[in-house]
Amino acid sequence: MSETEHVIETRRWLKYAREDLHTAQVIISEPTIAYRHVCWLAQQCAEKAIKAILIYLQIEFHRIHDLDALRDLIPEGWSVKTRFPDLAILTEWAVEARYPGDWQEASEADARFAVQQAEKILDAVLTDFAVRELK
């Protein structure tokens, strides 16, 4: 991927991350929408934001949803690397929110926490990109 191509692709991943977060923020107050959808969208926002860094740095990654494993691929110097040492709770929503299982249904508190985490992660990623003059 050329420098131009990877920057374009980075911006595209960041756009999708913003859209996922925005959708989660909008539907969290909708009483007919299950909270698991909010949690899943929040996880997707964080995943896409972290993958945007990897794409920007041209670091190859597997198509996984494990936010900790993805974050660990980021080199030092990116705040998301140090500010978020444990993303396991948010990672769980990548699959659990999409399929019935033995776990409890997502609550409003779960959804609000997931959105707050996604907001903080996306903000950290965008701040790091701004320092690197990519918007």
N, C-alpha and C positions, 0 to 999 in steps of 0.2 A: 504494500500500500504506500503510495507516495505521501509526502508530508501534507500536501493539500487534501488528499483523499482521507487521511486519518483525522485531520482537523474537522473536515466536513462530517465525517462519521461520528466524531466525538460530540459535535454540536447536536447531531441528530439524536444520540442517546440521551443527552441532557434535556432535549426538548421532550422526549418521551417520559423521562423521569419527572419533569415538571407537570406534564399532563396527568400522569398517574397520581401524583400528590394532589393536584387540584381536584381531580375527580373524587378522591378519598375525602378531601375537605368538604366538598359539596354534598356528598351523599351521607356523611356521618349524621346529619340532622334529619334525614329523611326516614320517617318511622316505618316505611314499608320495605326498606333495604336491610338485609341481614348484615350485622356487624362484621361477619367474616369477610365480606367483600371489601370493606374498608381496610381491614387488616392485610388482606392480600395485596391491595393496591399500594398500601404503605410499604410493604416488603418489596414490591416491584419497583417503586420509586428508588428505594435505597440500593437495590441490586443494579439498576440501570445507571445510577449516579456513580457507583463504584466501578462498574464496567467501563464507564466513560473515561475514567482515569486510565484504566488499563489500555484502552484503545488509543488514547492520546499518547501514552508512553510506548505504544506498540509492544505491549507485553501480552503474549498469547495466554489464553485461559480456556478451560473446559467450560462447556455449557452446563454450569451447575447453579444452584440457588443458594448455596452455603455462603452467607455474607462474611463470616469469619475467614473462611478459606480464600475468598476473593480479596478481602481486605489485606490478608497476609501477603498477597502478591505485590502489593503497592510498596515501593521503596520508601525509606525514611524521607522526611521532608514534607509529607502530605499530612495535614492535621487529622484527616479521617483515620489515618493509621494509628495515631496515639489517643485521640479523643474517644474512640469507641472500641474498647478492648474486648467487649463481649456482645455480639449481635445475635446470639443464639435464639433469644425470644422472638425477635423479628423474623429470623430465618424460618422458624417453625411455620409461619403463615404462608410460606411459598407453596406448600403442599397441603397441610392440614386444613387450610381454609377452603380448599377446592373440592375436597372429597369427604363423604361421611366416614366416621370412624369412632374409635373408643374415647375420644377426647371431648371435653366440654365445648359447647357452642361458645363462640366469641361473645364477650359482653361489651357493653358500652365502654367500660373502663379499659378493656383490652384494645378496643378500636381507638380510643383517645390516646392511649400510650403509644400505639403503633404509629399513629399520625405524628405525634410529637417527635418520636425518634426519627421518622423519615424527614420531617422538616429540618431537624438538627443536622442530619447526615447530608442532605442536599445543600443546606446552607454552608456547611464546612467545605464540601466539594466545590461549590460555586465560588466561595472565597478563595480557595486555593487556585482555582483557574484564573480568577481576577488578578491575583498576584503574578500569575504567569501570562497575563494579558490575553487570555482567551475568555470570551464572553459568550 
